[in-house]
Amino acid sequence: MTTSETLVLPADGSACATARSWVSERLAPLGLDSGRREDLVLCVDELVANVVRHTASSPVLTVAIDGEIRVEVADTSERVAAVRDQDDGVPGGWGLRIVDQVADRWGSVARETGGKVVWFAVAR
């Protein structure tokens, strides 16, 4: 049975703290190692921060738990999410690198209603 919950976050800096707390509460009952849970919360923080930093939309955060943990962050931007080359001279760019290292799988898909969803999944 899949358990799925969604939270619409504000389009400002407070979204990250709210997302971290909310996701941590959902992961707590799973009995994950505390380091693993912190890694997943960090990935959520990075995806939400990207929405707040690079779009004008409110991040929509979804956590689905069944045989795996899947996290999705939706926004209204059409910009494709991709790991950025660190040699581009622009500060930052570590968020998707972190997600790439922690997650078993991740990706970005366009939504039919516009915008995109950036997601990651890990085995329980």
TORSEPA-792136 format. One record per atom (N, C-alpha, C): residue in three letters; x, y, z. Coordinates in steps of 0.02 Angstrom, whole numbers, plus 32768, in hexadecimal, padded with zeros to 4 digits. Each point is the difference from the previous one (the first is absolute). Layout:
BEGIN
ALAXYZ;...
***
This chain:
BEGIN
MET802A7FC58000;MET7FD6803B8000;MET802C803E8000;THR7FF2802E7FD4;THR8026803E7FFB;THR7FE08036802B;THR802A80218027;THR7FEA803A8026;THR801D803D7FDC;SER7FD780307FEF;SER8017803B7FDD;SER7FE1803E801F;GLU802A8032800C;GLU7FE9803F801B;GLU802080397FD8;THR7FDB80377FFA;THR8018803A7FDA;THR7FF8803F802A;LEU8031802C7FF9;LEU800080408024;LEU801380387FCF;VAL7FD880347FFD;VAL8011803B7FD9;VAL8026802F802D;LEU803B80127FEB;LEU802D802A8027;LEU7FFE80487FE9;PRO8014802F802B;PRO800380467FEB;PRO8039800B7FCE;ALA7FF980337FD7;ALA8032800F7FCD;ALA8035802F801D;ASP801A7FEE803B;ASP80348029801F;ASP802F7FD48029;GLY8030801F8020;GLY80347FDC8024;GLY7FE77FD48038;SER7FC5800C801A;SER7FE67FD68036;SER7FEC7FBB7FE7;ALA7FFA7FF87FC0;ALA7FEB7FC07FE3;ALA80307FC78012;CYS8040800F8001;CYS80327FCC800D;CYS7FF97FE48046;ALA7FFC802B8032;ALA7FF97FE88045;ALA7FBF7FD98009;THR7FCB80197FE3;THR7FC07FDD8005;THR80047FBB7FDF;ALA801F7FFD7FC5;ALA80077FC07FDC;ALA802B7FCF8028;ARG80378017801C;ARG802C7FD48027;ARG7FDA7FE1803A;SER7FDD80298026;SER7FDA7FE9803A;SER7FCA7FCF7FEB;TRP7FDA80127FCE;TRP7FC77FD77FE9;TRP80177FBC7FE8;VAL80357FFE7FD8;VAL80197FC17FE6;VAL801F7FD68038;SER8024801F802C;SER801E7FDC8038;SER7FCA7FDD802A;GLU7FC88022800B;GLU7FC87FE18025;GLU7FE57FC37FDB;ARG7FFC80037FBF;ARG7FE57FC87FD9;ARG80317FC57FFE;LEU8040800F8003;LEU80337FCB7FFD;LEU800C7FE08045;ALA7FF380238035;ALA80107FE98044;ALA7FE47FBA800F;PRO7FC17FF27FF0;PRO7FE47FBE8011;PRO801F7FC67FD9;LEU8027800E7FCD;LEU801A7FCA7FD5;LEU803C7FDD801F;GLY801C801C8036;GLY80397FE18021;GLY804180037FD8;LEU800680327FD6;LEU803E80097FDA;LEU80388014802E;ASP803C7FEE7FEE;ASP803C80188023;ASP7FFE804C7FFF;SER801480208037;SER7FFA80498003;SER802980237FCA;GLY80397FE47FEE;GLY8029801E7FCB;GLY7FDD7FFC7FBD;ARG7FDF7FC77FF3;ARG7FDB7FF87FC1;ARG7FC680317FFD;ARG7FDB80068038;ARG7FC8802F8001;ARG801980487FF5;GLU80388012801E;GLU801C80437FF6;GLU8014800B7FB7;ASP801C7FCD7FE0;ASP801180067FB9;ASP7FC3800D7FD5;LEU7FC97FDD800F;LEU7FC380097FD9;LEU7FE28044800C;VAL80028017803E;VAL7FE680438010;VAL802B80357FDD;LEU80417FF67FFC;LEU802C802E7FDC;LEU7FED80037FB6;CYS7FF27FC77FE2;CYS7FEB7FFF7FB9;CYS7FC080277FF6;VAL7FD07FF8802D;VAL7FC280267FFC;VAL800F804A8005;ASP802A8013802F;ASP801380468009;ASP801D801C7FBF;GLU802B7FDA7FE1;GLU802080187FC2;GLU7FCE800A7FC8;LEU7FD17FD17FF8;LEU7FCE80067FCB;LEU7FD1803B800C;VAL7FEB8009803F;VAL7FD480388010;VAL802680427FF8;ALA803E80028016;ALA8028803D7FF8;ALA800880137FB7;ASN80077FCF7FD4;ASN8006800E7FB9;ASN7FC180227FE6;VAL7FC67FE98016;VAL7FC1801F7FEA;VAL7FFC80488018;VAL800F800A8040;VAL7FFC8043801D;VAL8032802F7FDF;ARG803C7FE67FF4;ARG803680297FE4;ARG7FF880107FB6;HIS7FE57FD07FDA;HIS800180077FB7;HIS7FBC80097FDF;THR7FCA80018027;THR7FBE80097FE3;THR7FD88031802B;ALA7FC680117FE8;ALA7FD3802B8026;ALA7FC57FD8801C;SER80067FBE7FFF;SER7FC87FD68014;SER80077FE58047;SER7FC87FEB801A;SER7FFF7FDE8041;SER80117FB77FF4;PRO80327FE58023;PRO80107FB97FF7;PRO7FC77FD5801A;VAL7FF17FCB7FDC;VAL7FCE7FCF8016;VAL80267FBF800E;LEU80027FEE803F;LEU80287FC78017;LEU7FD37FC4800D;THR80137FC77FE2;THR7FDB7FC2800B;THR80307FCA8017;VAL7FEC7FDB8033;VAL80257FC68018;VAL7FD37FC47FF9;ALA80187FCD7FDD;ALA7FDC7FC17FF8;ALA802B7FC8801C;ILE7FE27FD7802B;ILE80267FCA8020;ILE7FDC7FBE7FF4;ASP80257FD27FE3;ASP7FE97FBB7FF9;ASP803F7FD58004;GLY80107FDA7FCD;GLY803F7FDA8000;GLY803D802C7FFB;GLU7FF4803E7FED;GLU803580327FFC;GLU7FE58042801A;ILE802D802F8009;ILE7FED80448013;ILE800A802B7FC3;ARG7FCB80217FEA;ARG8004802B7FC5;ARG7FEB80468015;VAL802A80307FEE;VAL7FF38047800F;VAL7FFB80257FBF;GLU7FCD802A7FFA;GLU7FF880297FC4;GLU7FF880498015;VAL8020802C7FDA;VAL7FF78048800A;VAL7FED801E7FBD;ALA7FC3801B7FFE;ALA7FE5801D7FC2;ALA8005804B8002;ASP8007801E7FC5;ASP800080497FF9;ASP7FE380127FBC;THR7FFB80407FF3;THR7FE380177FC1;THR803480107FCA;SER803F7FF5800E;SER8035800F7FD1;SER80067FCA7FCB;GLU801080137FC3;GLU800C7FD17FCA;GLU804A7FEC7FFD;ARG802980218028;ARG80497FF47FFE;ARG800F7FB88015;VAL80257FDD7FD8;VAL80127FBA800C;VAL80327FFD803A;ALA7FF47FD3802E;ALA802F7FF58038;ALA80387FD47FE8;ALA803E8016800B;ALA803A7FDA7FEB;ALA803B8010802E;VAL802B7FD0800A;VAL803D800B8026;VAL802A80307FD8;ARG801480368021;ARG802680357FDF;ARG804B7FF38004;ASP802380147FCC;ASP80497FFC7FFF;ASP801C80318032;GLN80297FE9802E;GLN801C802B8034;GLN803480327FE6;ASP80147FF87FC2;ASP8032802D7FE4;ASP7FE0803C7FDC;ASP7FC1800D800D;ASP7FDF80367FDC;ASP800A80458020;GLY802480038038;GLY800F803F8020;GLY7FC8801E8029;VAL7FC87FDF8005;VAL7FC780188026;VAL7FFF7FDB8043;PRO7FFA80248038;PRO7FFE7FDD8040;PRO7FC27FD48006;GLY80057FCE802B;GLY7FC77FD2800B;GLY80047FC77FD0;GLY7FC77FE27FF4;GLY7FFC7FC97FD1;GLY800D7FBC801E;TRP7FFF7FFB8042;TRP800E7FC08021;TRP7FC17FD8800E;GLY7FC6801E7FFE;GLY7FC27FDF8015;GLY7FF27FC07FDC;LEU7FFF80017FBE;LEU7FF17FC37FDA;LEU803A7FCF8003;ARG803C8017800B;ARG80387FD2800B;ARG7FF67FD78040;ILE7FE780228033;ILE7FF17FDD803F;ILE7FC97FCD7FF5;VAL7FCB80157FDF;VAL7FC87FD27FF2;VAL80197FC57FD7;ASP802B800C7FCF;ASP801B7FCB7FD6;ASP80287FCD8029;GLN802380188032;GLN80297FD3802A;GLN7FD67FD98033;VAL7FCB801E801A;VAL7FD87FE18035;VAL7FC97FD27FE4;ALA7FDF80167FCD;ALA7FC67FDC7FE6;ALA80147FC37FD7;ASP7FD47FCE8000;ASP80097FC77FD4;ASP7FF180147FB8;ARG7FCD802B7FF8;ARG7FEC801A7FBF;ARG7FE68046800A;TRP800580297FCD;TRP7FE080428001;TRP7FF580177FB9;GLY7FD580327FF9;GLY7FF4801A7FBD;GLY7FD4803E8002;SER7FF080177FC6;SER7FD7803C7FF8;SER7FD07FF37FC5;VAL7FC0800C800C;VAL7FCF7FF47FCB;VAL7FD2803D7FFA;ALA7FED800E7FC2;ALA7FD180377FF4;ALA7FBB7FEB8017;ARG7FDA8030801A;ARG7FBB7FF38013;ARG7FD380147FC6;GLU7FCA7FDC7FF7;GLU7FD180107FCA;GLU7FE180458009;THR7FFA8016803F;THR7FE28041800F;THR803380387FFE;GLY803E7FF17FED;GLY803580317FFF;GLY802D7FF7803C;GLY803E80167FF8;GLY80307FF88036;GLY801F7FBB7FFE;LYS801F7FEE8038;LYS80227FC08003;LYS7FFE7FE48046;VAL80147FC18006;VAL80097FDE803F;VAL80477FE58001;VAL802580108034;VAL80407FE2800C;VAL7FF67FCE8038;TRP80177FC37FF7;TRP7FF27FCB8030;TRP803F7FD8800E;PHE7FFE7FDD8039;PHE80337FCE800E;PHE7FE07FC78026;ALA801F7FC67FFC;ALA7FE67FC58021;ALA803A7FD98020;VAL7FF27FE3803A;VAL80307FD58022;VAL7FDC7FC3801B;ALA80237FC88004;ALA7FE37FC4801D;ALA7FF9800A804B;ARG7FCD7FE0801C;ARG7FF780038049;ARG80317FD68021;
***
